[in-house]
């Protein structure tokens, strides 16, 4: 007889995923870049709240009607649950009190953790890995990239910038660099690290000819990633290729050869960096880090920021200072090379260090543990159609750039949705819904 209320909950979840992967990246709000973080947060919060209410109502009606459901609980679910529990305890014991709910700034508090975890749990239980989700993100990424290319030409067709300015007024008329429908170019690079590998791997592995068209947004993402000049994004893409290619190759012998080539490339690259003769630039900074020297100026002052983060971690090593409190504790400033302006930084620029500061060693370990569990899922399911390998590749690329990224609500919800899809099963997808 089936489970009609369960199917309705799955239908609602399907629309939620399409919304978060297709519409959320393009929504800038009504005040341009000046309020884009708040706009993205409220879009995410409202969309997730409405979806959760509708899905839970359907499931409750099903239970009343006699339907019985079975949860598919996996190690990643348990680890994410532990992360959420530790984050809650950290919030309750934090000296920042109620500020932990939303966060000191930029909506990085416990409420965002709850919404992201809800997206992960709900999607993993009520959805499945379908090509239409890859298409939704591919089309959205193509639109974002097209707008970015226009902005790189000096145009501002949608009036996202402060009045009378454009992209090339960055760090002069305004103290940042904004591009596309994500905003900050570092966060835009994080989005491209999700969309590019997702569409590229699905296009290559799919047996459907029309899926080859996904190579168009993949190429656009790659081009924009190079043009927006974010080293973290380019490094993440290179690292993704080394890690993902041996996994996504379907023939075992070829996969082993690719793994050997990737391992050799990493070893050769580290050897070259160890003996790098340069005196400046990113490669020189990486060379110095390998030799144990981390200068404050390295990585656009990430060296100074990370040293401060380590000091803050030592103040509350187990539970941290509370979710979303890092911006109120870091507060570093220096003089910029551009017009000698004073720059104030309140983000760890490393998501993993940010978790150490906010929720301590216990919370950060639970988060990393969940990622490791899902990495195992990715490897085990690499032969289950084109979407599983694509999901894992996108996550690998994004998580590498997280070593240098901000992990804000402008991109993080999409990671959690894709993460939920990776931990779902094909049987969970509604059979009646059309495939692209």
C-alpha positions in Angstrom: 0.0 0.0 0.0 3.0 2.3 0.5 3.4 5.3 2.9 1.6 8.3 1.4 2.5 10.7 4.2 6.1 9.6 4.0 6.1 10.3 0.3 4.7 13.7 0.9 7.5 14.4 3.4 10.0 13.3 0.7 8.3 15.5 -1.8 8.7 18.5 0.4 12.3 17.6 1.1 13.0 17.4 -2.6 11.7 20.9 -3.1 13.8 22.1 -0.1 17.0 20.7 -1.6 16.3 22.3 -5.0 15.7 25.6 -3.2 18.9 25.4 -1.2 21.1 24.3 -4.1 19.4 26.3 -6.9 17.9 29.5 -5.3 19.9 30.1 -2.1 23.2 30.8 -3.9 21.5 33.4 -6.1 19.6 35.3 -3.4 21.5 38.5 -2.4 18.6 40.2 -0.7 17.3 43.7 -1.3 20.3 45.8 -0.1 23.2 44.5 -2.1 26.5 43.4 -0.6 26.0 45.6 2.4 23.5 43.1 4.0 24.2 39.9 2.1 25.1 37.9 5.2 21.9 38.7 7.0 19.9 38.1 3.8 21.5 34.6 3.3 21.0 33.7 6.9 17.3 34.6 7.0 16.7 32.8 3.6 18.3 29.7 5.1 16.5 29.9 8.4 13.0 30.5 6.9 13.4 27.9 4.2 14.7 25.3 6.7 12.0 26.2 9.2 9.2 25.9 6.7 10.5 22.6 5.4 11.0 21.1 8.8 7.5 22.1 9.9 5.9 20.7 6.8 7.9 17.4 6.8 7.4 16.8 10.5 3.7 17.5 10.1 3.4 14.9 7.3 5.4 12.3 9.3 3.2 12.9 12.4 0.1 12.5 10.3 1.5 9.3 8.9 2.2 7.9 12.4 -1.4 8.7 13.4 -2.6 6.9 10.3 -0.6 3.9 11.2 2.6 4.4 9.1 5.8 3.1 10.7 9.2 4.5 9.9 12.7 3.2 10.4 15.6 5.6 10.8 18.9 4.8 9.0 21.4 5.8 11.7 25.1 5.7 10.6 28.3 6.7 12.3 28.3 10.1 10.7 24.8 10.8 12.2 26.1 9.9 15.7 29.2 12.1 15.3 27.1 15.1 14.1 24.7 14.5 17.0 27.7 14.6 19.4 29.0 17.8 17.8 25.5 19.3 18.3 25.4 18.2 21.9 28.9 19.5 22.7 28.0 22.8 21.0 24.9 23.0 23.2 26.8 22.4 26.4 29.4 24.9 25.3 26.7 27.5 24.8 25.2 26.8 28.2 28.6 27.2 30.0 29.9 30.1 27.9 30.5 33.5 29.6 28.9 35.1 26.5 25.5 33.7 27.5 22.6 34.3 25.1 25.0 35.7 22.5 25.9 32.1 21.7 22.4 31.5 20.2 22.9 33.7 17.1 26.6 34.4 17.5 28.6 37.6 18.3 28.5 38.5 14.7 27.8 37.1 11.2 25.2 34.5 12.5 27.7 31.8 13.5 26.0 30.7 16.7 24.2 27.7 18.0 21.1 28.4 16.0 23.0 28.1 12.7 24.6 24.8 14.0 21.0 23.5 14.7 19.7 24.5 11.3 22.7 23.0 9.5 22.4 19.7 11.5 18.7 19.7 10.8 19.4 20.0 7.0 21.9 17.1 7.3 19.7 14.8 9.3 16.5 15.5 7.3 18.0 15.3 3.9 19.9 12.1 4.7 16.6 10.4 5.9 14.1 11.8 3.4 16.1 12.2 0.1 18.5 10.4 -2.1 21.4 11.2 -4.5 19.7 12.4 -7.7 21.1 14.0 -10.8 18.5 16.8 -10.7 20.2 18.2 -7.6 23.5 18.4 -9.5 21.7 20.2 -12.3 20.1 22.6 -9.9 23.5 23.6 -8.5 25.1 23.6 -11.9 22.5 26.0 -13.3 22.8 28.2 -10.3 26.6 28.2 -10.5 26.4 29.2 -14.2 24.2 32.2 -13.4 26.5 33.2 -10.5 29.6 32.9 -12.8 27.9 34.9 -15.6 27.1 37.7 -13.2 30.7 37.6 -11.9 32.2 37.8 -15.5 30.1 40.9 -16.1 31.4 42.4 -12.9 34.9 41.6 -13.9 34.3 43.7 -17.0 33.5 46.6 -14.7 29.7 46.3 -14.9 27.2 46.2 -12.0 23.9 45.2 -13.7 22.1 44.3 -10.5 23.4 47.1 -8.3 25.1 44.9 -5.8 27.9 47.3 -5.0 27.8 50.5 -3.0 26.4 53.3 -5.3 29.0 54.6 -7.8 31.4 51.7 -7.3 32.3 48.4 -9.0 34.5 45.4 -8.4 37.7 47.4 -9.0 37.0 49.7 -6.1 37.8 46.8 -3.8 39.9 47.8 -0.8 39.6 51.4 -1.8 36.0 52.5 -1.8 35.1 49.5 0.5 37.3 47.4 2.6 36.9 44.0 0.9 36.4 42.3 -2.5 32.9 41.3 -3.6 31.9 39.3 -6.6 29.0 37.3 -7.9 26.0 36.4 -5.8 27.9 35.0 -2.8 29.8 38.3 -1.9 33.3 38.1 -0.4 35.6 36.5 -3.0 37.0 34.1 -0.5 33.4 32.7 0.1 32.8 32.8 -3.6 35.8 30.5 -4.0 34.3 28.2 -1.4 31.1 28.0 -3.4 33.0 27.3 -6.6 34.9 24.5 -4.8 31.5 22.9 -4.2 29.8 23.5 -7.5 32.8 22.9 -9.8 33.8 19.3 -8.7 30.2 18.3 -8.2 29.2 19.1 -11.8 32.5 18.0 -13.4 32.6 14.5 -11.8 28.9 13.9 -12.5 29.3 15.0 -16.1 32.2 12.7 -16.7 30.8 9.6 -14.9 27.2 9.8 -16.1 25.9 7.6 -18.9 23.4 10.2 -19.9 24.6 12.3 -22.8 22.8 15.4 -21.7 24.7 15.4 -18.4 27.8 16.3 -20.5 26.3 19.8 -20.5 27.3 20.0 -16.8 30.8 20.5 -18.1 29.8 24.1 -19.0 29.1 25.3 -15.4 32.2 23.2 -14.3 34.4 25.1 -16.8 32.8 28.4 -15.7 33.6 27.7 -12.1 37.2 26.8 -12.9 37.7 30.0 -14.9 36.2 32.2 -12.3 38.2 30.5 -9.5 41.3 31.5 -11.3 40.1 35.0 -12.2 39.0 35.9 -8.7 42.6 35.2 -7.5 41.9 33.3 -4.3 44.9 31.1 -3.6 43.0 28.9 -1.1 40.4 28.0 -3.8 43.1 27.0 -6.4 45.0 25.0 -3.8 41.8 23.2 -2.8 41.0 22.3 -6.4 44.5 20.9 -6.9 44.3 19.0 -3.7 40.8 17.7 -4.7 42.2 16.4 -8.0 45.0 14.5 -6.1 42.5 13.0 -3.6 39.4 12.5 -5.6 40.6 11.1 -9.0 41.8 7.8 -7.5 38.5 7.4 -5.8 36.1 8.3 -8.7 37.9 6.3 -11.3 35.7 3.2 -11.7 38.3 0.7 -12.9 40.3 -0.7 -10.0 43.6 -1.0 -11.8 43.4 2.5 -13.2 42.4 3.7 -9.7 45.4 2.1 -8.2 47.7 3.7 -10.8 46.1 7.1 -10.2 46.6 6.7 -6.5 50.3 6.0 -7.0 50.6 9.0 -9.2 48.8 11.2 -6.7 51.0 10.0 -3.9 54.1 10.6 -5.9 52.9 14.0 -6.9 52.4 15.0 -3.3 55.8 13.6 -2.2 57.5 15.5 -5.1 55.6 18.7 -4.3 56.6 18.6 -0.7 60.2 17.9 -1.6 60.2 20.9 -4.1 58.7 23.1 -1.4 61.3 22.0 1.1 64.1 23.2 -1.2 62.2 26.2 -2.7 64.7 29.0 -3.4 62.2 31.9 -3.6 62.1 34.9 -1.3 58.5 35.9 -1.5 55.0 34.7 -2.6 52.7 31.8 -1.6 55.2 29.1 -2.4 57.9 30.8 -0.3 55.4 31.1 2.7 54.6 27.4 2.4 58.3 26.6 2.3 58.8 28.5 5.5 55.9 26.8 7.2 57.4 23.4 6.3 60.6 24.6 8.1 58.6 25.6 11.2 58.5 29.3 10.5 55.1 31.0 10.6 55.4 34.8 10.2 52.5 37.1 11.1 52.3 38.4 7.6 52.0 34.9 5.9 48.7 34.2 4.1 47.3 37.7 4.3 48.1 37.8 8.0 46.7 34.4 8.6 49.9 33.6 10.5 49.1 36.3 13.1 45.4 35.2 13.2 46.2 31.5 13.7 48.7 32.3 16.5 46.0 34.3 18.3 43.5 31.4 17.7 45.9 29.0 19.4 46.1 31.2 22.4 42.3 31.4 22.6 42.0 27.6 22.3 44.3 27.2 25.3 42.0 29.3 27.5 39.1 26.9 27.1 40.5 23.7 25.5 37.7 21.2 26.1 34.4 23.1 25.4 35.6 26.3 23.9 34.3 29.8 24.6 30.8 29.1 23.1 29.5 28.7 19.6 29.7 31.9 17.5 32.0 33.6 20.1 35.2 33.6 18.1 34.5 37.1 16.5 34.2 38.6 20.0 37.5 37.1 21.1 40.0 37.2 18.2 39.8 41.0 17.3 43.2 41.4 15.6 44.1 44.5 13.6 46.9 45.6 11.4 47.8 48.3 8.8 46.8 47.3 5.2 49.1 47.9 2.3 46.2 49.6 0.5 46.1 53.2 1.5 47.7 52.2 4.8 44.2 51.5 6.2 43.6 49.8 9.5 42.1 46.4 9.1 40.3 44.6 11.9 39.9 40.8 11.7 37.5 38.7 13.8 37.4 35.4 11.9 39.8 32.5 12.4 40.2 32.0 8.6 40.4 28.3 9.3 37.1 26.5 10.0 38.8 23.8 12.1 40.6 26.3 14.3 37.3 28.2 14.6 35.6 25.1 16.0 38.5 24.6 18.4 37.9 28.1 19.7 34.1 28.0 19.8 33.3 24.4 20.9 36.7 23.1 22.1 38.6 19.9 21.4 35.5 17.8 22.1 33.3 19.6 19.6 36.0 19.9 16.9 36.8 16.2 17.3 33.2 15.2 16.8 33.0 17.4 13.7 36.1 16.0 12.1 35.1 12.5 13.2 31.8 12.9 11.3 33.7 14.0 8.2 36.0 10.9 8.4 32.9 8.7 8.7 31.5 10.2 5.6 34.8 9.9 3.8 34.5 6.1 4.4 30.9 6.3 3.0 32.2 8.1 -0.1 34.9 5.5 -0.8 32.5 2.6 -0.3 29.9 4.0 -2.6 32.1 5.3 -5.3 30.6 2.8 -7.8 27.0 3.6 -7.0 26.2 5.8 -9.9 27.6 9.2 -10.8 26.2 11.3 -8.0 27.9 9.7 -4.9 31.4 10.2 -6.4 30.5 13.8 -7.3 29.2 14.6 -3.8 32.3 13.3 -2.1 34.6 15.2 -4.6 32.7 18.5 -3.9 33.0 18.0 -0.2 36.7 17.2 -0.4 37.4 20.4 -2.3 35.3 22.5 0.0 36.8 21.0 3.1 40.4 21.7 1.9 39.6 25.3 1.3 38.1 25.4 4.8 41.7 25.3 6.1 41.9 28.9 4.9 38.2 29.8 4.7 35.7 31.5 6.9 32.9 28.9 7.0 30.0 31.4 7.1 26.3 31.0 6.5 26.7 32.2 2.9 28.1 28.8 1.8 28.0 26.4 4.7 24.3 25.4 4.4 25.0 24.0 0.9 27.8 21.9 2.3 25.5 20.4 4.9 22.8 19.6 2.3 25.3 17.9 0.0 26.6 16.1 3.1 23.1 14.8 3.9 22.8 13.5 0.3 26.1 11.7 0.6 24.8 9.9 3.7 21.4 9.1 2.1 20.6 5.9 0.1 19.2 5.5 -3.4 16.1 3.8 -1.9 15.2 7.0 -0.1 14.5 8.9 -3.3 10.8 9.1 -4.3 10.3 6.9 -7.4 7.6 9.0 -8.8 9.7 12.2 -9.1 11.2 12.7 -12.6 14.9 12.4 -13.3 16.8 14.9 -15.4 
